[in-house]
Amino acid sequence: MEYKNFFPTRFDASGLGLEDRQDWIVLYTQHRDSDALIRSNFQSLYQLYIDHVEIYRFTHWLCGWLEILLIAPDMKAVVNDWEQKLADYPIVNDENFTKEEQLEANEVWLNCYTVSERVYYIRQNRSQFEFHSFADLMCCVRGEYFIGDTTELLS
């Protein structure tokens, strides 16, 4: 979609600002509350086409902020190709997605669970965890990192 036709929600104006980029194409978007998949895809597409894309960040009344990845109009074939690829398989870069998912799991583990809740979770889901030492177990219990199944924790 060309930027001139893009609006984040139905309550927003399309093509707001960026008068010299109205014909550029919105390749991908992310916002403050985007999950690991969206963040990973945004970063990965930016890295793949760094010489052809620009990132613009806006404050937004609903989600705090919004970033859009605009790609030059002469790259329309790339956009069409990615739309098809993502329809078949939603991950641009598996390695980057795994990294983002782990970072998110670490943050949830540290900030959303108390020590006693972590111990309980580990006991209830023991098969997910493979501790290499007592120190490894203690680091996990303290919330320094999560080494279980990230998909289970984040679901």
Buried (B, 14 or more C-beta within 10 A) or exposed (E): EBBBEBBBEEEBEEBEEBEEBBEBBBBBBBBEEBEBBBBBBBBBBBEBBEEBBBEBEBEBEEBEEBBBBBBBBEBEEBBEEBEEEBEEEEBBBEEBBBBBBBBBBBEBBBEEBEEEEBBEBBEEEEEBBEBEEEEBBEBBBEBEBBBBBBEEBBE
